[in-house]
Amino acid sequence: MEEIPKSHPRYLSLMVREKMSQAMRDGLVHETGLIAHGRGEAFDYLIGEETIPMADVAEKVAASALLCAENPVISVNGNVVALVGEDCISLANSIPAKLEVNLFHRTDRRMDKLIKELEKHGAEKVSGKKGDARIPGLNHDRGLCDKEGVFSADVVLVPLEDGDRCQALKNMGKKVIAIDLNPLSRTARTASITVVDNVMRAVSNIENWVRRLRNMDKKRLEDVVQSWDNDEMLEDVSSFISKRLNSLF
Ligand code: PTJ
């Protein structure tokens, strides 16, 4: 890795970029994943690089939905494994939920590498390799998933999803929780619950909520999920960003 002086004002962000570019050289992250990361950085800048109140509430609702689920699955791709693979394993264990690798740019080689990477960090069972089911309406490889994993899930957490797959999963009747820093993306607008936060903060914060809510009455958790208005939250995020920008100039 390139030497980055700790005194650099953007030290953390530069370290994350180094991590992503190394993960690309290792074959975990697809090269276009770096572009997606840059877009994420830009939106993170706009919200102030911290978990905003609307995201914290969405993380609470996401935790409630995951705790109420019969068959929850966390679907991960290259960027997510590179940035927060360990956090995803920890969250999956705490719910408990299944972990599945689903790729936009799917090759056997990347599937193997990503599954191995998660296993190296302690994941016991990672699905996705079989690809014995297909999400209806998605002809491309990104429609492939495991019958016992994403295909049969009732609630799917998809950090960094693409809009088409998010819609297709919803068409299957699933509750989709997306983590996406871009509140304008199709994914953000399509998901049942959108967390407008960086996966590097969001996944561990969802787990904090899981721990806090674990013993709450299931009916109350279901009420929290039922009363969630995703469109209203997205409007609040957009006015938060406008006000923040106006206050800076
Ligand atoms: O590993 P693969 O083959 O599945 O490919 C993954 C990528 C990311 C390349 C693929 O899913 C893709 O092209 O994604 P998009 O459509 O560019 O969407 C990425 C979205 O994630 C954008 O809306 C970004 O703003 C957002 N994003 C990027 N980094 C983060 C993020 N959201 C939360 N946290 C981040 N760190």
Residues whose N, C-alpha, C, O or C-beta is under 5 A from the ligand:
A	BS01	PTJ	H30 T32 G33 A36 H37 R39 G40 N77 G78 N79 N102 L103 F104 H105 L160 E161 D162 I179 D180 L181 N182 S185 D197 N198 V199
